């Protein structure tokens, strides 16, 4: 992985690609990687007025669901994790099927979400995610989505890298089950 000297920022399209996370349309809520640094990423999402969720989410006053705005932050955070852990160039770009040897980023906690403004069809979300703390395979992050320079959503969350066949390297088990 190549970075600018002194930990400077790197234009996202140089090292990082949307294929570096396992999300795909219609559930991909990042259109463009604007900039990425060791502890921060900037991305963008155009809120397409033709998006299917507008048909049922306040049809006469369409608003982007807050949970999907948060999802844009979570996916941007996953891209930041991909940047930090490499390799780049699309470990999930295997003809539509994920490489089973790759760890996947999974949301494990939302500690705070604050919704400040509505996001309407045709808006462009500017998404900033910062890495606040890293413990082993857990990444504590803060996401901020803004429209026209005004904060719409702020969310703090944790993502973990888990083995693609379950969080403990094997099939998922309920709490209290034996190995």
Number of C-alpha atoms within 10 A of each C-alpha: 10 7 15 10 8 6 10 10 16 19 16 20 13 14 16 24 19 25 18 22 24 21 15 13 7 8 11 16 24 25 14 17 21 16 17 26 19 16 19 20 27 25 25 20 19 15 20 14 16 10 11 10 15 19 12 10 13 12 10 9 9 17 18 20 16 17 11 14 26 25 18 28 32 27 25 28 33 26 29 27 26 24 22 15 11 16 13 18 14 18 21 21 16 10 7 10 10 17 16 12 10 15 19 25 25 18 18 14 12 16 11 10 17 14 14 13 14 15 21 17 16 11 16 17 25 24 27 23 28 22 19 14 13 14 8 8 11 18 23 20 23 23 26 23 29 21 17 10 9 11 18 20 23 21 20 21 22 22 23 22 21 17 18 19 15 13 16 11 11 11 11 11 12 7 6 6 7 6 5
